[in-house]
């Protein structure tokens, strides 16, 4: 998929600027979203142990690196090598939002299948038993943990994953934009 053509010789009017920004953000967000899909699919390998963890970690670390690479490419190709801080934040934010839309769908589908797997349910129950055994001294906290485990569903876990991803993504975007900007 090719980026829309850029005319670096004259500044874009605001409407064309936002149109270009959204087009490029959607294209790069789709590519970035593939790393989130790899993360989600690695959850299906929960029985493989460390292999699944390594795949998940590589995909997790690839997301911020790819985001900065795409932001630098956007700066160089569409902003004539110069981009202000808030323009960099805007581009990375829209790209990340499009990527997390893809991630939400991928995580929900994967978690839906995981919750159908009896081995995964047994692993979750084993985790719950371990936590309740550790909290034997405090029955009130133990009841809260059991209640929290019983409310877990693909929907709730997807919301938790996407919310935390957006939170940490925003922090990263505001920091990374410092290094992407160039006057």
PyMOL commands that place a pseudoatom at each C-alpha (Angstrom):
pseudoatom trace, name=CA, resn=UNK, resi=1, chain=A, elem=C, hetatm=0, pos=[0.000, 0.000, 0.000]
pseudoatom trace, name=CA, resn=UNK, resi=2, chain=A, elem=C, hetatm=0, pos=[1.516, 3.269, -1.105]
pseudoatom trace, name=CA, resn=UNK, resi=3, chain=A, elem=C, hetatm=0, pos=[1.318, 6.553, 0.732]
pseudoatom trace, name=CA, resn=UNK, resi=4, chain=A, elem=C, hetatm=0, pos=[-0.577, 9.401, -0.932]
pseudoatom trace, name=CA, resn=UNK, resi=5, chain=A, elem=C, hetatm=0, pos=[1.630, 11.689, -2.962]
pseudoatom trace, name=CA, resn=UNK, resi=6, chain=A, elem=C, hetatm=0, pos=[3.237, 14.564, -1.123]
pseudoatom trace, name=CA, resn=UNK, resi=7, chain=A, elem=C, hetatm=0, pos=[3.809, 18.048, -2.453]
pseudoatom trace, name=CA, resn=UNK, resi=8, chain=A, elem=C, hetatm=0, pos=[6.622, 19.392, -0.330]
pseudoatom trace, name=CA, resn=UNK, resi=9, chain=A, elem=C, hetatm=0, pos=[7.084, 22.548, -2.417]
pseudoatom trace, name=CA, resn=UNK, resi=10, chain=A, elem=C, hetatm=0, pos=[4.109, 24.402, -0.947]
pseudoatom trace, name=CA, resn=UNK, resi=11, chain=A, elem=C, hetatm=0, pos=[2.336, 24.134, 2.398]
pseudoatom trace, name=CA, resn=UNK, resi=12, chain=A, elem=C, hetatm=0, pos=[-0.958, 22.274, 2.434]
pseudoatom trace, name=CA, resn=UNK, resi=13, chain=A, elem=C, hetatm=0, pos=[-4.145, 24.034, 3.361]
pseudoatom trace, name=CA, resn=UNK, resi=14, chain=A, elem=C, hetatm=0, pos=[-5.601, 22.775, 6.663]
pseudoatom trace, name=CA, resn=UNK, resi=15, chain=A, elem=C, hetatm=0, pos=[-8.180, 20.509, 5.017]
pseudoatom trace, name=CA, resn=UNK, resi=16, chain=A, elem=C, hetatm=0, pos=[-5.608, 18.807, 2.801]
pseudoatom trace, name=CA, resn=UNK, resi=17, chain=A, elem=C, hetatm=0, pos=[-3.167, 18.544, 5.720]
pseudoatom trace, name=CA, resn=UNK, resi=18, chain=A, elem=C, hetatm=0, pos=[-5.689, 16.637, 7.870]
pseudoatom trace, name=CA, resn=UNK, resi=19, chain=A, elem=C, hetatm=0, pos=[-6.760, 14.471, 4.936]
pseudoatom trace, name=CA, resn=UNK, resi=20, chain=A, elem=C, hetatm=0, pos=[-3.135, 13.531, 4.263]
pseudoatom trace, name=CA, resn=UNK, resi=21, chain=A, elem=C, hetatm=0, pos=[-2.473, 12.987, 7.977]
pseudoatom trace, name=CA, resn=UNK, resi=22, chain=A, elem=C, hetatm=0, pos=[-5.445, 10.607, 8.326]
pseudoatom trace, name=CA, resn=UNK, resi=23, chain=A, elem=C, hetatm=0, pos=[-4.579, 8.683, 5.163]
pseudoatom trace, name=CA, resn=UNK, resi=24, chain=A, elem=C, hetatm=0, pos=[-0.982, 8.152, 6.184]
pseudoatom trace, name=CA, resn=UNK, resi=25, chain=A, elem=C, hetatm=0, pos=[-1.999, 7.422, 9.792]
pseudoatom trace, name=CA, resn=UNK, resi=26, chain=A, elem=C, hetatm=0, pos=[-4.480, 4.770, 8.683]
pseudoatom trace, name=CA, resn=UNK, resi=27, chain=A, elem=C, hetatm=0, pos=[-1.922, 3.099, 6.416]
pseudoatom trace, name=CA, resn=UNK, resi=28, chain=A, elem=C, hetatm=0, pos=[0.806, 3.072, 9.044]
pseudoatom trace, name=CA, resn=UNK, resi=29, chain=A, elem=C, hetatm=0, pos=[-1.699, 2.221, 11.786]
pseudoatom trace, name=CA, resn=UNK, resi=30, chain=A, elem=C, hetatm=0, pos=[-2.685, -0.897, 9.834]
pseudoatom trace, name=CA, resn=UNK, resi=31, chain=A, elem=C, hetatm=0, pos=[0.964, -1.954, 9.635]
pseudoatom trace, name=CA, resn=UNK, resi=32, chain=A, elem=C, hetatm=0, pos=[1.489, -1.212, 13.307]
pseudoatom trace, name=CA, resn=UNK, resi=33, chain=A, elem=C, hetatm=0, pos=[-1.711, -3.082, 14.114]
pseudoatom trace, name=CA, resn=UNK, resi=34, chain=A, elem=C, hetatm=0, pos=[-0.124, -6.231, 12.693]
pseudoatom trace, name=CA, resn=UNK, resi=35, chain=A, elem=C, hetatm=0, pos=[2.310, -6.222, 15.620]
pseudoatom trace, name=CA, resn=UNK, resi=36, chain=A, elem=C, hetatm=0, pos=[-0.652, -6.130, 17.992]
pseudoatom trace, name=CA, resn=UNK, resi=37, chain=A, elem=C, hetatm=0, pos=[-2.154, -9.066, 16.064]
pseudoatom trace, name=CA, resn=UNK, resi=38, chain=A, elem=C, hetatm=0, pos=[1.113, -10.985, 16.554]
pseudoatom trace, name=CA, resn=UNK, resi=39, chain=A, elem=C, hetatm=0, pos=[0.906, -10.188, 20.281]
pseudoatom trace, name=CA, resn=UNK, resi=40, chain=A, elem=C, hetatm=0, pos=[-2.660, -11.466, 20.439]
pseudoatom trace, name=CA, resn=UNK, resi=41, chain=A, elem=C, hetatm=0, pos=[-1.878, -14.609, 18.460]
pseudoatom trace, name=CA, resn=UNK, resi=42, chain=A, elem=C, hetatm=0, pos=[1.054, -15.373, 20.747]
pseudoatom trace, name=CA, resn=UNK, resi=43, chain=A, elem=C, hetatm=0, pos=[-1.473, -15.741, 23.566]
pseudoatom trace, name=CA, resn=UNK, resi=44, chain=A, elem=C, hetatm=0, pos=[-2.816, -18.807, 21.764]
pseudoatom trace, name=CA, resn=UNK, resi=45, chain=A, elem=C, hetatm=0, pos=[0.575, -20.415, 22.317]
pseudoatom trace, name=CA, resn=UNK, resi=46, chain=A, elem=C, hetatm=0, pos=[0.189, -20.289, 26.112]
pseudoatom trace, name=CA, resn=UNK, resi=47, chain=A, elem=C, hetatm=0, pos=[1.054, -23.988, 26.324]
pseudoatom trace, name=CA, resn=UNK, resi=48, chain=A, elem=C, hetatm=0, pos=[4.366, -23.441, 24.503]
pseudoatom trace, name=CA, resn=UNK, resi=49, chain=A, elem=C, hetatm=0, pos=[5.751, -21.575, 27.514]
pseudoatom trace, name=CA, resn=UNK, resi=50, chain=A, elem=C, hetatm=0, pos=[8.774, -19.414, 26.860]
pseudoatom trace, name=CA, resn=UNK, resi=51, chain=A, elem=C, hetatm=0, pos=[8.362, -19.436, 23.055]
pseudoatom trace, name=CA, resn=UNK, resi=52, chain=A, elem=C, hetatm=0, pos=[5.040, -17.610, 23.392]
pseudoatom trace, name=CA, resn=UNK, resi=53, chain=A, elem=C, hetatm=0, pos=[6.583, -15.166, 25.853]
pseudoatom trace, name=CA, resn=UNK, resi=54, chain=A, elem=C, hetatm=0, pos=[9.482, -14.415, 23.510]
pseudoatom trace, name=CA, resn=UNK, resi=55, chain=A, elem=C, hetatm=0, pos=[7.163, -13.837, 20.545]
pseudoatom trace, name=CA, resn=UNK, resi=56, chain=A, elem=C, hetatm=0, pos=[4.944, -11.596, 22.671]
pseudoatom trace, name=CA, resn=UNK, resi=57, chain=A, elem=C, hetatm=0, pos=[7.931, -9.616, 23.967]
pseudoatom trace, name=CA, resn=UNK, resi=58, chain=A, elem=C, hetatm=0, pos=[9.394, -9.095, 20.481]
pseudoatom trace, name=CA, resn=UNK, resi=59, chain=A, elem=C, hetatm=0, pos=[6.027, -7.869, 19.163]
pseudoatom trace, name=CA, resn=UNK, resi=60, chain=A, elem=C, hetatm=0, pos=[5.593, -5.678, 22.247]
pseudoatom trace, name=CA, resn=UNK, resi=61, chain=A, elem=C, hetatm=0, pos=[8.971, -4.011, 21.753]
pseudoatom trace, name=CA, resn=UNK, resi=62, chain=A, elem=C, hetatm=0, pos=[8.475, -3.667, 17.998]
pseudoatom trace, name=CA, resn=UNK, resi=63, chain=A, elem=C, hetatm=0, pos=[5.424, -1.413, 18.402]
pseudoatom trace, name=CA, resn=UNK, resi=64, chain=A, elem=C, hetatm=0, pos=[7.192, 1.681, 19.821]
pseudoatom trace, name=CA, resn=UNK, resi=65, chain=A, elem=C, hetatm=0, pos=[10.183, 1.224, 17.520]
pseudoatom trace, name=CA, resn=UNK, resi=66, chain=A, elem=C, hetatm=0, pos=[7.948, 0.994, 14.447]
pseudoatom trace, name=CA, resn=UNK, resi=67, chain=A, elem=C, hetatm=0, pos=[5.957, 4.016, 15.616]
pseudoatom trace, name=CA, resn=UNK, resi=68, chain=A, elem=C, hetatm=0, pos=[9.076, 6.189, 15.745]
pseudoatom trace, name=CA, resn=UNK, resi=69, chain=A, elem=C, hetatm=0, pos=[10.308, 4.873, 12.391]
pseudoatom trace, name=CA, resn=UNK, resi=70, chain=A, elem=C, hetatm=0, pos=[6.945, 5.675, 10.779]
pseudoatom trace, name=CA, resn=UNK, resi=71, chain=A, elem=C, hetatm=0, pos=[6.884, 9.124, 12.399]
pseudoatom trace, name=CA, resn=UNK, resi=72, chain=A, elem=C, hetatm=0, pos=[10.351, 9.883, 11.056]
pseudoatom trace, name=CA, resn=UNK, resi=73, chain=A, elem=C, hetatm=0, pos=[9.293, 8.678, 7.610]
pseudoatom trace, name=CA, resn=UNK, resi=74, chain=A, elem=C, hetatm=0, pos=[6.189, 10.891, 7.776]
pseudoatom trace, name=CA, resn=UNK, resi=75, chain=A, elem=C, hetatm=0, pos=[8.329, 13.871, 8.792]
pseudoatom trace, name=CA, resn=UNK, resi=76, chain=A, elem=C, hetatm=0, pos=[10.782, 13.326, 5.962]
pseudoatom trace, name=CA, resn=UNK, resi=77, chain=A, elem=C, hetatm=0, pos=[8.304, 12.446, 3.186]
pseudoatom trace, name=CA, resn=UNK, resi=78, chain=A, elem=C, hetatm=0, pos=[5.340, 14.685, 3.976]
pseudoatom trace, name=CA, resn=UNK, resi=79, chain=A, elem=C, hetatm=0, pos=[6.642, 17.518, 6.103]
pseudoatom trace, name=CA, resn=UNK, resi=80, chain=A, elem=C, hetatm=0, pos=[9.766, 18.335, 4.089]
pseudoatom trace, name=CA, resn=UNK, resi=81, chain=A, elem=C, hetatm=0, pos=[12.015, 17.083, 6.883]
pseudoatom trace, name=CA, resn=UNK, resi=82, chain=A, elem=C, hetatm=0, pos=[10.578, 19.493, 9.445]
pseudoatom trace, name=CA, resn=UNK, resi=83, chain=A, elem=C, hetatm=0, pos=[7.827, 18.751, 11.949]
pseudoatom trace, name=CA, resn=UNK, resi=84, chain=A, elem=C, hetatm=0, pos=[6.683, 20.535, 15.102]
pseudoatom trace, name=CA, resn=UNK, resi=85, chain=A, elem=C, hetatm=0, pos=[6.201, 18.693, 18.376]
pseudoatom trace, name=CA, resn=UNK, resi=86, chain=A, elem=C, hetatm=0, pos=[2.385, 18.705, 18.285]
pseudoatom trace, name=CA, resn=UNK, resi=87, chain=A, elem=C, hetatm=0, pos=[2.353, 17.598, 14.643]
pseudoatom trace, name=CA, resn=UNK, resi=88, chain=A, elem=C, hetatm=0, pos=[4.505, 14.615, 15.597]
pseudoatom trace, name=CA, resn=UNK, resi=89, chain=A, elem=C, hetatm=0, pos=[2.232, 13.880, 18.554]
pseudoatom trace, name=CA, resn=UNK, resi=90, chain=A, elem=C, hetatm=0, pos=[-0.821, 14.157, 16.307]
pseudoatom trace, name=CA, resn=UNK, resi=91, chain=A, elem=C, hetatm=0, pos=[0.552, 11.786, 13.693]
pseudoatom trace, name=CA, resn=UNK, resi=92, chain=A, elem=C, hetatm=0, pos=[1.712, 9.199, 16.228]
pseudoatom trace, name=CA, resn=UNK, resi=93, chain=A, elem=C, hetatm=0, pos=[-1.532, 9.465, 18.197]
pseudoatom trace, name=CA, resn=UNK, resi=94, chain=A, elem=C, hetatm=0, pos=[-3.752, 8.838, 15.163]
pseudoatom trace, name=CA, resn=UNK, resi=95, chain=A, elem=C, hetatm=0, pos=[-1.499, 6.029, 13.979]
pseudoatom trace, name=CA, resn=UNK, resi=96, chain=A, elem=C, hetatm=0, pos=[-1.598, 4.419, 17.421]
pseudoatom trace, name=CA, resn=UNK, resi=97, chain=A, elem=C, hetatm=0, pos=[-5.378, 4.801, 17.669]
pseudoatom trace, name=CA, resn=UNK, resi=98, chain=A, elem=C, hetatm=0, pos=[-5.901, 3.077, 14.327]
pseudoatom trace, name=CA, resn=UNK, resi=99, chain=A, elem=C, hetatm=0, pos=[-3.526, 0.310, 15.420]
pseudoatom trace, name=CA, resn=UNK, resi=100, chain=A, elem=C, hetatm=0, pos=[-5.364, -0.198, 18.713]
pseudoatom trace, name=CA, resn=UNK, resi=101, chain=A, elem=C, hetatm=0, pos=[-8.664, -0.570, 16.853]
pseudoatom trace, name=CA, resn=UNK, resi=102, chain=A, elem=C, hetatm=0, pos=[-7.102, -3.523, 15.048]
pseudoatom trace, name=CA, resn=UNK, resi=103, chain=A, elem=C, hetatm=0, pos=[-5.650, -4.750, 18.340]
pseudoatom trace, name=CA, resn=UNK, resi=104, chain=A, elem=C, hetatm=0, pos=[-9.044, -4.660, 20.049]
pseudoatom trace, name=CA, resn=UNK, resi=105, chain=A, elem=C, hetatm=0, pos=[-10.569, -6.915, 17.425]
pseudoatom trace, name=CA, resn=UNK, resi=106, chain=A, elem=C, hetatm=0, pos=[-7.575, -9.287, 17.473]
pseudoatom trace, name=CA, resn=UNK, resi=107, chain=A, elem=C, hetatm=0, pos=[-7.477, -9.536, 21.267]
pseudoatom trace, name=CA, resn=UNK, resi=108, chain=A, elem=C, hetatm=0, pos=[-11.214, -10.107, 21.556]
pseudoatom trace, name=CA, resn=UNK, resi=109, chain=A, elem=C, hetatm=0, pos=[-11.160, -12.921, 18.983]
pseudoatom trace, name=CA, resn=UNK, resi=110, chain=A, elem=C, hetatm=0, pos=[-8.129, -14.605, 20.539]
pseudoatom trace, name=CA, resn=UNK, resi=111, chain=A, elem=C, hetatm=0, pos=[-9.474, -14.293, 24.082]
pseudoatom trace, name=CA, resn=UNK, resi=112, chain=A, elem=C, hetatm=0, pos=[-12.856, -15.611, 22.964]
pseudoatom trace, name=CA, resn=UNK, resi=113, chain=A, elem=C, hetatm=0, pos=[-11.133, -18.761, 21.678]
pseudoatom trace, name=CA, resn=UNK, resi=114, chain=A, elem=C, hetatm=0, pos=[-8.962, -19.027, 24.784]
pseudoatom trace, name=CA, resn=UNK, resi=115, chain=A, elem=C, hetatm=0, pos=[-12.012, -18.937, 27.053]
pseudoatom trace, name=CA, resn=UNK, resi=116, chain=A, elem=C, hetatm=0, pos=[-13.369, -21.916, 25.086]
pseudoatom trace, name=CA, resn=UNK, resi=117, chain=A, elem=C, hetatm=0, pos=[-10.198, -23.929, 25.783]
pseudoatom trace, name=CA, resn=UNK, resi=118, chain=A, elem=C, hetatm=0, pos=[-10.531, -26.164, 28.881]
pseudoatom trace, name=CA, resn=UNK, resi=119, chain=A, elem=C, hetatm=0, pos=[-6.759, -26.168, 29.453]
pseudoatom trace, name=CA, resn=UNK, resi=120, chain=A, elem=C, hetatm=0, pos=[-6.717, -22.371, 29.561]
pseudoatom trace, name=CA, resn=UNK, resi=121, chain=A, elem=C, hetatm=0, pos=[-9.629, -22.378, 32.037]
pseudoatom trace, name=CA, resn=UNK, resi=122, chain=A, elem=C, hetatm=0, pos=[-7.754, -24.884, 34.221]
pseudoatom trace, name=CA, resn=UNK, resi=123, chain=A, elem=C, hetatm=0, pos=[-4.664, -22.676, 34.123]
pseudoatom trace, name=CA, resn=UNK, resi=124, chain=A, elem=C, hetatm=0, pos=[-6.771, -19.665, 35.160]
pseudoatom trace, name=CA, resn=UNK, resi=125, chain=A, elem=C, hetatm=0, pos=[-8.345, -21.652, 37.996]
pseudoatom trace, name=CA, resn=UNK, resi=126, chain=A, elem=C, hetatm=0, pos=[-4.889, -22.786, 39.101]
pseudoatom trace, name=CA, resn=UNK, resi=127, chain=A, elem=C, hetatm=0, pos=[-3.760, -19.164, 39.184]
pseudoatom trace, name=CA, resn=UNK, resi=128, chain=A, elem=C, hetatm=0, pos=[-6.829, -18.242, 41.231]
pseudoatom trace, name=CA, resn=UNK, resi=129, chain=A, elem=C, hetatm=0, pos=[-6.120, -21.045, 43.725]
pseudoatom trace, name=CA, resn=UNK, resi=130, chain=A, elem=C, hetatm=0, pos=[-2.505, -19.955, 44.044]
pseudoatom trace, name=CA, resn=UNK, resi=131, chain=A, elem=C, hetatm=0, pos=[-3.508, -16.369, 44.771]
pseudoatom trace, name=CA, resn=UNK, resi=132, chain=A, elem=C, hetatm=0, pos=[-6.199, -17.391, 47.270]
pseudoatom trace, name=CA, resn=UNK, resi=133, chain=A, elem=C, hetatm=0, pos=[-3.685, -19.657, 49.068]
pseudoatom trace, name=CA, resn=UNK, resi=134, chain=A, elem=C, hetatm=0, pos=[-1.274, -16.737, 49.327]
pseudoatom trace, name=CA, resn=UNK, resi=135, chain=A, elem=C, hetatm=0, pos=[-4.043, -14.571, 50.793]
pseudoatom trace, name=CA, resn=UNK, resi=136, chain=A, elem=C, hetatm=0, pos=[-5.336, -17.052, 53.386]
pseudoatom trace, name=CA, resn=UNK, resi=137, chain=A, elem=C, hetatm=0, pos=[-4.731, -14.586, 56.211]
pseudoatom trace, name=CA, resn=UNK, resi=138, chain=A, elem=C, hetatm=0, pos=[-7.107, -11.972, 54.780]
pseudoatom trace, name=CA, resn=UNK, resi=139, chain=A, elem=C, hetatm=0, pos=[-10.492, -13.481, 53.853]
pseudoatom trace, name=CA, resn=UNK, resi=140, chain=A, elem=C, hetatm=0, pos=[-11.877, -10.121, 52.689]
pseudoatom trace, name=CA, resn=UNK, resi=141, chain=A, elem=C, hetatm=0, pos=[-9.134, -9.695, 50.084]
pseudoatom trace, name=CA, resn=UNK, resi=142, chain=A, elem=C, hetatm=0, pos=[-9.486, -13.362, 49.181]
pseudoatom trace, name=CA, resn=UNK, resi=143, chain=A, elem=C, hetatm=0, pos=[-13.192, -12.820, 48.428]
pseudoatom trace, name=CA, resn=UNK, resi=144, chain=A, elem=C, hetatm=0, pos=[-12.341, -9.808, 46.261]
pseudoatom trace, name=CA, resn=UNK, resi=145, chain=A, elem=C, hetatm=0, pos=[-9.822, -11.851, 44.264]
pseudoatom trace, name=CA, resn=UNK, resi=146, chain=A, elem=C, hetatm=0, pos=[-12.318, -14.675, 43.710]
pseudoatom trace, name=CA, resn=UNK, resi=147, chain=A, elem=C, hetatm=0, pos=[-14.923, -12.129, 42.658]
pseudoatom trace, name=CA, resn=UNK, resi=148, chain=A, elem=C, hetatm=0, pos=[-12.488, -10.470, 40.227]
pseudoatom trace, name=CA, resn=UNK, resi=149, chain=A, elem=C, hetatm=0, pos=[-11.526, -13.816, 38.669]
pseudoatom trace, name=CA, resn=UNK, resi=150, chain=A, elem=C, hetatm=0, pos=[-15.169, -14.817, 38.274]
pseudoatom trace, name=CA, resn=UNK, resi=151, chain=A, elem=C, hetatm=0, pos=[-15.912, -11.617, 36.314]
pseudoatom trace, name=CA, resn=UNK, resi=152, chain=A, elem=C, hetatm=0, pos=[-13.161, -12.207, 33.763]
pseudoatom trace, name=CA, resn=UNK, resi=153, chain=A, elem=C, hetatm=0, pos=[-14.420, -12.512, 30.212]
pseudoatom trace, name=CA, resn=UNK, resi=154, chain=A, elem=C, hetatm=0, pos=[-12.956, -11.936, 26.742]
pseudoatom trace, name=CA, resn=UNK, resi=155, chain=A, elem=C, hetatm=0, pos=[-14.658, -8.546, 26.665]
pseudoatom trace, name=CA, resn=UNK, resi=156, chain=A, elem=C, hetatm=0, pos=[-13.364, -7.390, 30.047]
pseudoatom trace, name=CA, resn=UNK, resi=157, chain=A, elem=C, hetatm=0, pos=[-9.832, -8.637, 29.393]
pseudoatom trace, name=CA, resn=UNK, resi=158, chain=A, elem=C, hetatm=0, pos=[-9.798, -6.941, 25.972]
pseudoatom trace, name=CA, resn=UNK, resi=159, chain=A, elem=C, hetatm=0, pos=[-10.921, -3.671, 27.532]
pseudoatom trace, name=CA, resn=UNK, resi=160, chain=A, elem=C, hetatm=0, pos=[-8.213, -3.950, 30.180]
pseudoatom trace, name=CA, resn=UNK, resi=161, chain=A, elem=C, hetatm=0, pos=[-5.504, -4.694, 27.608]
pseudoatom trace, name=CA, resn=UNK, resi=162, chain=A, elem=C, hetatm=0, pos=[-6.555, -1.881, 25.278]
pseudoatom trace, name=CA, resn=UNK, resi=163, chain=A, elem=C, hetatm=0, pos=[-6.920, 0.619, 28.120]
pseudoatom trace, name=CA, resn=UNK, resi=164, chain=A, elem=C, hetatm=0, pos=[-3.446, -0.137, 29.445]
pseudoatom trace, name=CA, resn=UNK, resi=165, chain=A, elem=C, hetatm=0, pos=[-2.024, -0.100, 25.919]
pseudoatom trace, name=CA, resn=UNK, resi=166, chain=A, elem=C, hetatm=0, pos=[-3.534, 3.326, 25.264]
pseudoatom trace, name=CA, resn=UNK, resi=167, chain=A, elem=C, hetatm=0, pos=[-2.313, 4.694, 28.592]
pseudoatom trace, name=CA, resn=UNK, resi=168, chain=A, elem=C, hetatm=0, pos=[1.284, 3.579, 28.097]
pseudoatom trace, name=CA, resn=UNK, resi=169, chain=A, elem=C, hetatm=0, pos=[1.115, 4.444, 24.397]
pseudoatom trace, name=CA, resn=UNK, resi=170, chain=A, elem=C, hetatm=0, pos=[0.167, 8.032, 25.202]
pseudoatom trace, name=CA, resn=UNK, resi=171, chain=A, elem=C, hetatm=0, pos=[3.058, 8.377, 27.603]
pseudoatom trace, name=CA, resn=UNK, resi=172, chain=A, elem=C, hetatm=0, pos=[5.420, 6.951, 24.993]
pseudoatom trace, name=CA, resn=UNK, resi=173, chain=A, elem=C, hetatm=0, pos=[4.035, 9.186, 22.224]
pseudoatom trace, name=CA, resn=UNK, resi=174, chain=A, elem=C, hetatm=0, pos=[4.585, 12.380, 24.210]
pseudoatom trace, name=CA, resn=UNK, resi=175, chain=A, elem=C, hetatm=0, pos=[8.156, 11.351, 24.987]
pseudoatom trace, name=CA, resn=UNK, resi=176, chain=A, elem=C, hetatm=0, pos=[9.003, 10.026, 21.508]
pseudoatom trace, name=CA, resn=UNK, resi=177, chain=A, elem=C, hetatm=0, pos=[7.673, 13.154, 19.805]
pseudoatom trace, name=CA, resn=UNK, resi=178, chain=A, elem=C, hetatm=0, pos=[10.520, 15.092, 21.424]
pseudoatom trace, name=CA, resn=UNK, resi=179, chain=A, elem=C, hetatm=0, pos=[12.986, 13.018, 19.405]
pseudoatom trace, name=CA, resn=UNK, resi=180, chain=A, elem=C, hetatm=0, pos=[10.934, 13.042, 16.177]
pseudoatom trace, name=CA, resn=UNK, resi=181, chain=A, elem=C, hetatm=0, pos=[10.399, 16.808, 15.989]
pseudoatom trace, name=CA, resn=UNK, resi=182, chain=A, elem=C, hetatm=0, pos=[12.752, 18.765, 13.845]
pseudoatom trace, name=CA, resn=UNK, resi=183, chain=A, elem=C, hetatm=0, pos=[12.502, 22.476, 13.105]
for i in range(1, 183): cmd.bond("trace and resi %d" % i, "trace and resi %d" % (i + 1))
show_as sticks, trace
zoom trace
